């Protein structure tokens, strides 16, 4: 059987049911599944520790709300990923859930930034006061020496456009993944082409999302340093890249015969299984990283650390970003 014939055969098969999958998986797949399950428990445990920090050491309920979404990003997506490894037939749907949570978390980060400053106009006012312009060369692969993109005067409309440059990936990912899932269940003749085009669109969307995130992070980097926002964005970007790029790489290797489909029977299911495994293992390291980022000793968002109650009060004239950065905390 030629590679093309084998590829065509696997494209039109359905993944096994959970019972058949568990009973028929080989040693390597079983090892991946066990390792991912252990990793999931570790990530959830770290998430609970971080949530405890949030509940005990953050004064403002609004900030606790946003941070709760953020600290549970890795536990939630890892749990859904491991669940997809147990249920290969539902893996594509679970991937959509994971992507949706990632996008909600990113939205919460943007809303938290606006909340700390007071509003989008307050961000613009801060940038104008400190002589900061919107630097379009913010992406680490795109320096001024290489592409010399212009620096723009900050306005509320331009900040809003940057936010939508980030938000668009949520809609793109959900639409493309839903299209792929429809193609799979309806047995479209051009299912392989639909998958390839969808992966390419998601890769481009991911680039613009990360680019917008980096530009926005650069705008308020100095003011947000006490809150470790740069590190939080790094955790999100790494999670997003592993999920999107990982799946595309594995799918390409499988279709070219470098990785066997095995008893899972279907290309997409095998690519997602391996992606979920890599994501689960990576989530452990990212969770340890996040545990350092959300350490109350090193993050000004945890304003109640070391004191029995807050000793300052917010006024409309003073934004939270200034109050929290200056709040007295003892180690």
N, C-alpha and C positions, 0 to 999 in steps of 0.2 A: 504494500500500500504506500502510495506517495505521500509526501508531506501535505500537499494540497487536499488529497482525498481524506487524510486523517483529520485535517483541520475542519473540513466541511462536515465530517461525521460528528465531531465533538460539538460543533456549533449548534446542532439541531437536537442534542440530547438534553435531558433535564437532570439537574443534580439529584442525588438520592434523598430519601426521607431521612430524618434524624436517626431512626432506629437502624436502617440499613447502612447509614454512613458510619455510625459508631461501631457497628459490628464488623464492617468490611474495611475499615481504614488500616493502612499499613503502620509499621512501627514509627516511621518518621513523622507521619501526620499525627499520630497519637502523642509523640513527644512534643510536637508543636502545640497541641491542644492543652496538654498538662502544663507546659511552661507558661502559656498565655493565661491560663486560669490562675496560676500562682501569682503572676505579674499583676493580674486584675485585683486580687486581694490586697497586694501591697499598695497599689495605687489608691484603692478605696480607703485603706487605713490612713494613708498620708492625707487624703482629701478630708477625712473626718477630723484629723488633727488641725488642719488649716481652718476648717469650719469652726472649730472650737476657739481658735485665735480670733476669728471674726466676731463671734458672738460675745466673747469676753472683753475684747480690747478695742472695739470700735464704738464710738459714741453715737454717731448719727445713724438712724434707722435706714435712711436712703442709701448711705454708703454700704451698710451691711447687706442691703438688698442686691446692689450691683456686685459686690464682692462674692456673695454666695454663688451667683451664677458662674463667676470666674473660677473660684476654687474647686467647683465641681465639674469643670470642663473636662479635665483628664479622667477622673473617675467615671463620669457618665459615658464619654466616648469610648473608653477602654472596655467598660461593661458591655456596651452595645456591640463592639467589635468582637469580643469573645463570644457573645451570644450568636453572632453571625458565623463563627467557626463551628458552633454546635449545630446550627440550623442552616446548612448551605442553600436550601431552597429559598430561604427568606433573606439571604445575605444582601441582595441588592436593595431591598426595602430598608433593612437595618442600616445600610450605608447612607441612605437618604436621611434617616433619623440622626445619625452621627454628624453628617454634614450640616444639618439644620441646627444642631446644638452648637457646633463650632461657630456658625454665623450669628446665632443669638448672643453668644459670648462676646464676639467682636463688637456687636451692636451695644452691648452693655459697657464695654470698655470706652467706646466713643461717648456714650451717654454719661459715664462716670467722669470723663474728662470735662465735658461741658458743665456737669453739676459742680465740680470742684471750682471751676472758674466763675460759675454763675449763669453763663449763657454763651451762645456762639459769638454774640457781639462783644462779650467780655474777653473772649480769646483774641479777637481782632484788636481790641483796645490794648491788651497786654503786649501783643506783637508790635503794635505801633509805638507804644511807650518805650519799649526796649530796642527799637530799631530792627526788628526781625522781619524779614520778608519770606514769602513762600518759596522755599528753595527746591526747585524741580530736579536738582542733582543729588537729592538725598539718598537715593538707592546706592547701596555699597558697591554695586557693579557699574555705577554710572557717575563717575567723578567729573568735575568741571574740566579737567585736562582732556578728558575723552570726548565729551559731548556738549559742554558749554551751554546748557539749557538756561533760559532767562530766570531771574528771580522776580517774582510778582509781588505787587503791593497787596497786603492782606485785606480782604473784604469778607463780609458774612456770606455773600453768594459764592465766592471762591472756596471758602472753607466748606460750605454745603456741597459743592461739586466734588471736593476731595472725599467727603464722607460717602457720597454715592458711588465714587470710584471704588470704594471699599465694599459698600453694600451690594453692588451688582453681582458679586460672585455668588451670593446666596441664591438669587433667582436663577442665575445661569446653571449652577450645580444642580439645583432641584429639577429644573426643566430638562437638562441633558440626561440626568440619571433616570428620570421618569420615562424619557423617550427610549432609552436603552432597555429599560425594564419592559416597556410595552412591546418593543421589537422582539424581545426574548419570548414573552408569553404568547404573542400573536404569530410567532414564526415568520417574521418579515423575510422576504427573499434577500434583501440587502442588509440583513442584520449586522454582518461583519463591518460593512461600510459605515452604518449608523454608529456603531461602537467606536470606530476609529475617528470619525469626525467629532463625535462627542468628547472623546479624550483630548483631542487637539483644542477644541473650544474651551474646555475646562482648564487646560494648561495656560492658554492665553488669558483667561479670566483670572486665574490664580496670580499671574504675573502682575496684572493691573491692581489686584487687591493688595498684594504685598507692597507694590510701588506706592499706592495711596497711603497705606499704613506707615511706611517709612517717611514719607513726606510730612504727614500729620504729626508723627512722633518727633521729627526734627523741629517742627514749629514751636513746640512747647517743651522741648527736652530739658532746658535749664530749670523751668518751674516745676516739672514733674519728677526731677531727680530724687527728691526725698521720698517719693512713693514707689520708686523702682519700676516706673511704667515702661521704660525701655526694655527691661528684662521680661516683663509680662508680655509685651508684644513679641519678643523673641520666642517665648514659649508657644504662643498662638501660631506664629508663622511656621515654626518647626512642625507642629502638629498638622497644620494644613498641608504643608509640602509633603510630608510622609504619606498622608492619606491620598492625595491626588497623584503625585509623581510616582509613588510606589506602585499604585495600581496600574498606571500606564506602562511602567517598565516591565512589571511581571507579565502583563498581558502580551506585550511585544515578544518577550522571551518565550512564552508558551506557544504563541502562534508560529514562531520560527523554529520550534522543535528543541529549544535549549532546556526547557523544563517540561516534564511529562505531566499530562492531565491527571492520570491516575484514576482511582475509584470515585473521585468526585464528579467525573464524567463530562464536565463542561468548562470551557475556557474561562468565562467570566467568573464562575464560582471558584476555580483554582486561583485565579489572580487575586480575588478578594480574600481568600483564605490566607494566602501568603502575606498580603498587605496587612490584614488584621493581626497576624502574628508579629510582623515587624513593628507595627504600631504599638501593640501591647508591651513588647519589650522596651521600645523607645520611651513609652509613657512612664516606665519606672524611673529612668534617668531624668526625664523632664519633671517628674513629680518631686524628686530629690532636689532638683534645681529650684522648683517653685517653693519648696519648703524653706529654702534659704531666702528666696525673694520675699516671702510673706512672713519672715521672722519678725515678730513685733519689735525686737530691739533695733532692727535696721530699716523699718518701714514706717513712715510718719502717718500713714492711714490708721495705724493702730494707736490712736491718740491716748487711750486710757491705760496703756501699758505702764506699770510702775506707780500709778496713782489710783486712789479709791474712786474718784469721780472727776469729770472734766472741770477745770477751773477757769475756763474761758467761755464766752458766749458769742455766738455769731451775730453780726449786724449786717444789714443790707449793703453797707458801704464796703465791708471787708469780705472778700470771697474766701471760701473754705481752703483754697489752695494756699493762701497765705497764713490763715489761722493754724492749719494742721502742721505746716512746715515749721512754725515757730512755737508750737505747743510744748510746754515743759514736760519731759518724761524722764524718769530715772531708770537706770538699768536694773 
